[in-house]
Amino acid sequence: MTAMARLAVANREQIDRIYAESHALWGGGLKPAEYREFWSELASTPWAERNVRYFVWLGDEGELLSSLKLYHPRIVIDGTAGRASIVGAVFTPRKHRRAGHARELISAVLDHSRDEGDVVALLFSDIGTRYYADFGFRSLPSTEVWGRLTGSPPGPGNWSSDEMRAEHLPDVRAAHEAWCARQPLAIERSAEHWQFLFVRTAGFFRRLGDRRLRHRATVVLEDGRFVGYLIAVEGHGEWSVREVGAVGGDPGKIEGVLRHGAAIARAEGLRKFYGWIEDPVIERMGGWTLRRTTRRRAQPMILGLDEKLDVEPLLAGGRVFFPYQDQF
Ligand SMILES: CC(C)(COP(=O)(O)OP(=O)(O)OC[C@H]1O[C@@H](n2cnc3c(N)ncnc32)[C@H](O)[C@@H]1OP(=O)(O)O)[C@@H](O)C(=O)NCCC(=O)NCCS
């Protein structure tokens, strides 16, 4: 145990050291330098500058014992807004593992978040749920959906789709906001938060440089008027939907946008479908052969930090849904 260990905000050199070691696990196909640049570009977006902190747990001689990223998005739970603490990228250098450093770091960070008045802590676990359950985190449902793109007809003849551009963003944001307003729990997105998400995905795929994979953001229009949006990764025969939204956050309209996008994807030769899709939309996808499984990675967990908040009612299946883009 490190009686004198302390919490600190990571400096540049410490961050680089963590990336050098975590690249093997989280590099996602990027080269080490690209991986570092990717995170550095993201860290300098206005949203990240304000809402993301890289914390380290330091031993009494300054040695780096463990690390994590803490994200602070706005969250609305049953109509009440507040700040969330989302724990990501928990990483202990190999030589310091299994000595309780991550446990101490996480506890210290959660105390800090509680002191700052954050309403909940969230995380998306890649290592199962048992470790985080010890801190009081509870599991939220997490499914993913697989299927085949069959020859479903496109939307009505007056529907079209177009590449998402800056001029569409107010409509996209409004659709997402309306969707949030229907949820028992939702991570809200300011314009800066949206920019952070675009930089994250575009920055990753640009650096990956794989011509067989394409990140695509589109809007669906009815007689030229905005109906909804789709954010997807296409390639290797698969249409992987990362987010779908529609005017008013309405599941019926979202269904239409999804079907329209699927028809286009299929016409372009894609045959497989993958996505995190909320239950009210899945239930409408008659004619699609979908297989729903429990996720093994990015399993969401929640911990109430404000004693007045009861998270219990949020835990039931099908209540809380995080779009893929909300994972940190
Ligand atoms: C997970 C990690 C941060 C734990 O750091 P640590 O300082 O060793 O953590 P602690 O000493 O507090 O706890 C160790 C416990 O973590 C849990 N744990 C570690 N890796 C795990 C894994 N892959 N799956 C499930 N549990 C795991 C185990 O309960 C372990 O105890 P055990 O080895 O006796 O079974 C570290 O193993 C790591 O950096 N792994 C690679 C990055 C990663 O997977 N991060 C988690 C992302 S959600």
Ligand as a Chemical Component Dictionary entry (heavy atoms), coordinates in Angstrom:
data_LIG
# 
_chem_comp.id                   LIG 
_chem_comp.type                 NON-POLYMER 
_chem_comp.pdbx_formal_charge   0 
_chem_comp.three_letter_code    LIG 
# 
loop_
_chem_comp_atom.comp_id 
_chem_comp_atom.atom_id 
_chem_comp_atom.alt_atom_id 
_chem_comp_atom.type_symbol 
_chem_comp_atom.charge 
_chem_comp_atom.model_Cartn_x 
_chem_comp_atom.model_Cartn_y 
_chem_comp_atom.model_Cartn_z 
_chem_comp_atom.pdbx_ordinal 
LIG C1  C1  C 0 -8.062  -2.926  -14.729 1  
LIG C2  C2  C 0 -6.850  -2.238  -14.127 2  
LIG C3  C3  C 0 -6.973  -0.740  -14.310 3  
LIG C4  C4  C 0 -6.788  -2.568  -12.649 4  
LIG O1  O1  O 0 -5.700  -1.858  -12.094 5  
LIG P1  P1  P 0 -5.017  -2.289  -10.704 6  
LIG O2  O2  O 0 -4.292  -1.114  -10.166 7  
LIG O3  O3  O 0 -4.287  -3.553  -10.881 8  
LIG O4  O4  O 0 -6.357  -2.558  -9.859  9  
LIG P2  P2  P 0 -6.564  -3.069  -8.392  10 
LIG O5  O5  O 0 -5.288  -3.514  -7.793  11 
LIG O6  O6  O 0 -7.371  -2.042  -7.681  12 
LIG O7  O7  O 0 -7.518  -4.291  -8.641  13 
LIG C5  C5  C 0 -7.092  -5.454  -9.293  14 
LIG C6  C6  C 0 -8.363  -6.172  -9.668  15 
LIG O8  O8  O 0 -8.918  -5.597  -10.847 16 
LIG C7  C7  C 0 -9.758  -6.575  -11.462 17 
LIG N1  N1  N 0 -9.363  -6.728  -12.855 18 
LIG C8  C8  C 0 -8.217  -6.339  -13.442 19 
LIG N2  N2  N 0 -8.240  -6.675  -14.749 20 
LIG C9  C9  C 0 -9.406  -7.279  -14.982 21 
LIG C10 C10 C 0 -10.001 -7.861  -16.118 22 
LIG N3  N3  N 0 -9.391  -7.868  -17.313 23 
LIG N4  N4  N 0 -11.233 -8.407  -15.985 24 
LIG C11 C11 C 0 -11.874 -8.415  -14.803 25 
LIG N5  N5  N 0 -11.353 -7.883  -13.682 26 
LIG C12 C12 C 0 -10.127 -7.325  -13.774 27 
LIG C13 C13 C 0 -9.518  -7.867  -10.708 28 
LIG O9  O9  O 0 -10.549 -7.972  -9.752  29 
LIG C14 C14 C 0 -8.208  -7.590  -10.037 30 
LIG O10 O10 O 0 -8.011  -8.362  -8.890  31 
LIG P3  P3  P 0 -7.313  -9.819  -9.047  32 
LIG O11 O11 O 0 -6.155  -9.636  -9.974  33 
LIG O12 O12 O 0 -6.945  -10.187 -7.682  34 
LIG O13 O13 O 0 -8.356  -10.689 -9.641  35 
LIG C15 C15 C 0 -5.517  -2.764  -14.766 36 
LIG O14 O14 O 0 -5.538  -4.183  -14.769 37 
LIG C16 C16 C 0 -5.319  -2.260  -16.189 38 
LIG O15 O15 O 0 -4.761  -1.204  -16.402 39 
LIG N6  N6  N 0 -5.784  -3.044  -17.187 40 
LIG C17 C17 C 0 -5.692  -2.663  -18.573 41 
LIG C18 C18 C 0 -6.665  -1.536  -18.882 42 
LIG C19 C19 C 0 -8.123  -1.912  -18.605 43 
LIG O16 O16 O 0 -8.599  -2.962  -18.996 44 
LIG N7  N7  N 0 -8.812  -1.013  -17.917 45 
LIG C20 C20 C 0 -10.187 -1.169  -17.526 46 
LIG C21 C21 C 0 -11.066 -0.537  -18.519 47 
LIG S1  S1  S 0 -12.786 -0.657  -18.063 48 
# 
loop_
_chem_comp_bond.comp_id 
_chem_comp_bond.atom_id_1 
_chem_comp_bond.atom_id_2 
_chem_comp_bond.value_order 
_chem_comp_bond.pdbx_ordinal 
LIG C1  C2  SING 1  
LIG C2  C3  SING 2  
LIG C2  C4  SING 3  
LIG C2  C15 SING 4  
LIG C4  O1  SING 5  
LIG O1  P1  SING 6  
LIG P1  O2  DOUB 7  
LIG P1  O3  SING 8  
LIG P1  O4  SING 9  
LIG O4  P2  SING 10 
LIG P2  O5  DOUB 11 
LIG P2  O6  SING 12 
LIG P2  O7  SING 13 
LIG O7  C5  SING 14 
LIG C5  C6  SING 15 
LIG C6  O8  SING 16 
LIG C6  C14 SING 17 
LIG O8  C7  SING 18 
LIG C7  N1  SING 19 
LIG C7  C13 SING 20 
LIG N1  C8  SING 21 
LIG N1  C12 SING 22 
LIG C8  N2  DOUB 23 
LIG N2  C9  SING 24 
LIG C9  C10 SING 25 
LIG C9  C12 DOUB 26 
LIG C10 N3  SING 27 
LIG C10 N4  DOUB 28 
LIG N4  C11 SING 29 
LIG C11 N5  DOUB 30 
LIG N5  C12 SING 31 
LIG C13 O9  SING 32 
LIG C13 C14 SING 33 
LIG C14 O10 SING 34 
LIG O10 P3  SING 35 
LIG P3  O11 DOUB 36 
LIG P3  O12 SING 37 
LIG P3  O13 SING 38 
LIG C15 O14 SING 39 
LIG C15 C16 SING 40 
LIG C16 O15 DOUB 41 
LIG C16 N6  SING 42 
LIG N6  C17 SING 43 
LIG C17 C18 SING 44 
LIG C18 C19 SING 45 
LIG C19 O16 DOUB 46 
LIG C19 N7  SING 47 
LIG N7  C20 SING 48 
LIG C20 C21 SING 49 
LIG C21 S1  SING 50 
# 
